[in-house]
Amino acid sequence: RRYDYVIHLVTAANGAEKFYTLQQAEGADGTESARHESPDQARDMDMKTQQAWMGAKNHHIVSNAGKDFAQKREEVKNIIRRIIGDRVQEERSARLVCEFISRDDMKR
């Protein structure tokens, strides 16, 4: 067992498409990008990554559903707080699966 915990942030290309760009954050001129994948490629890579970790004991998936990035970041912080035994700001924990992944795809 190599990892005690896995926290997977679902790509913005799935559920927060308007925020998925190839331009660098922080107002860069866009000449270099942290991303090179199209939204479809990003969703495919995201699905494969989730599938690779499906058997992990402590696999947390943080979706984009119904939240902005600040709320997504807060969810990650709460997961970490639970892991280290710190007080959680908002008690809300669920195992989420992206809508575009069918149960059959997860079994492959």
QUIKALIN-V181052 format. One record per residue. N is the residue number from 0. RES is the residue in one small letter. OMEGA is omega as a letter, one per 30 degrees, with the letter a starting at -180 (NA if undefined). Layout:
n={N,N}
res={RES,RES}
omega={OMEGA,OMEGA}
This chain:
n={0,1,2,3,4,5,6,7,8,9,10,11,12,13,14,15,16,17,18,19,20,21,22,23,24,25,26,27,28,29,30,31,32,33,34,35,36,37,38,39,40,41,42,43,44,45,46,47,48,49,50,51,52,53,54,55,56,57,58,59,60,61,62,63,64,65,66,67,68,69,70,71,72,73,74,75,76,77,78,79,80,81,82,83,84,85,86,87,88,89,90,91,92,93,94,95,96,97,98,99,100,101,102,103,104,105,106,107}
res={r,r,y,d,y,v,i,h,l,v,t,a,a,n,g,a,e,k,f,y,t,l,q,q,a,e,g,a,d,g,t,e,s,a,r,h,e,s,p,d,q,a,r,d,m,d,m,k,t,q,q,a,w,m,g,a,k,n,h,h,i,v,s,n,a,g,k,d,f,a,q,k,r,e,e,v,k,n,i,i,r,r,i,i,g,d,r,v,q,e,e,r,s,a,r,l,v,c,e,f,i,s,r,d,d,m,k,r}
omega={a,a,l,a,l,l,a,l,a,a,l,l,l,l,l,a,a,l,a,l,l,l,l,l,l,l,l,a,l,a,l,a,l,a,l,a,l,l,l,l,l,l,l,l,l,l,a,l,l,l,a,a,a,a,a,a,a,a,a,l,a,a,l,a,l,a,l,a,l,l,l,l,l,l,l,l,l,l,l,l,l,a,a,l,l,l,a,a,a,a,l,a,l,l,a,l,l,a,a,l,l,l,l,l,a,a,a,NA}
